[in-house]
Amino acid sequence: MRHIEIMDTTLRDGEQTSGVSFSASEKLTIAQLLLQEVKVDRIEIASARVSEGEFQAVKKVTEWAKENGFLDKVEVLTFVDGQTSVNWMLEAGATVMNLLTKGSLNHLTHQLKKTPEQHFAEIAQVIELAGSKGIKCNVYLEDWSNGMRNSQEYVLQYLDFLVLQPIERVLLPDTLGVLTPRETYDYISLLTKRYPNTHFDFHAHNDYDLSIANVMEAVRAGAHGLHLTVNGMGERAGNAPLSSAIAVINDFMNADVKTSVNEHSLYSISRLVETFSGFRIPVNKPITGENVFTQTAGIHADGDNKKNLYFNDLMPERFGRQRKYALGKTSGKANIEKNLQDLGIKLADEDLKKVTQRIIELGDRKEMVTPEDLPYIISDVLDSNSIEEKVVVLNYVLTHSKNLKPSATVQVQIGEKFFEESAQGDGQYDAFMNALKKIYCQLETCLPTLNDYAVRIPPGGKTDALCETIITWEHNGKEFKTRGLDSDQTVAAIKATQKALNIIG
């Protein structure tokens, strides 16, 4: 099997994501995890001459890499600038340079304003100087993809020169992300056949969302290495994402090629880079997105229960993750049973139906019910089952305005009679209770006394979390508690109050 080298360039090309800048300590941590845990073959960590901070970050990484035997796996982007980049490399302690050169006649003519012969001569001088200082050299052909499209004669002329130089690898970037899969295959096939003894890396960008398709075709065409980034970070639409590329190679090309990457570490490095960069992972991003191993439709959970009918080869355990079954308005009994299994809870069929219906009702008002919400919902449903509803709060309007007292209008059905009252209070719930007091005064009945009022949300709950309101009452010398559940705290309190009204009769 052919080994495909994986070079991760999150710390160099990935850092060109708008608004992203890693500190020296963050670069070191990411570099350590990429080499030790994820086990990529090489990492590109910076561009030479960028800033003093970048210089110090590179020094930190190279010092650690030298102590731990990884120095030959650490690479830095450099420029055709005589001695400048080479001296920077020496001071930073780096020993592998990725020399940025022009891979299209368009760039050479309009940006450098030089002839091919002038450019080649300057490149040869830098390569020779680097070699004399013990620095290995790889060479980038910037804008290579457009070069192959529009000035292929120049690219081949350049490669005829370059393969005679003492370099390790030729790096082929689709700098503007313009290649189609067919072009990727055709261009790389041409080069690997014409230069069979040269190591070619392919560097994909994702401007047309074709980076992974292009990666597949590059490997099929004989590319020896790939440049990838964690979470697909990079300029504009980003680079080919590490996690997706590895999954595709392992699942669709594993008869012919292999990599050294440890799949199980891909999710953890993804989350770490997300935290350090502030660059959020879309929830639907393959492999690492929050939702990609979550089944939402009830029919899917039912199929998984029967014979894993909705599984594919992308098993979450491969990536250090777990399959989840979402709870919401599209949930069926199977989704809920899957979550109950994880909690070690088994419900009678009748109770399961009621819990399912309650989750669907909540899902209509809340985007998603979390597994942490489930015990609260079960408790609320089972508690409600034990109370006969003679008193029903039919409707209410609650208002809260700046510098005005909150008010409530409440409509209640007690037996066959309907009552409606309005009142003000120190808060919306207090106004609601004052309106209730007016109603119960007409019945010459006292409301229970509120002794304690507590609100809690499931651990890790967010602003849309379900609230469980627990109210402790006293009536005729006896104390009792009722609970209400809703995504709105005041509504949860009203539900708890309705239970209390039914308990006192």
Summary of the structure (lengths in Angstrom):
residues: 505
radius of gyration: 32.4
end to end distance: 78.0
largest distance: 103.7
contacts: 1721
relative contact order: 0.07
helix: 46%
strand: 22%
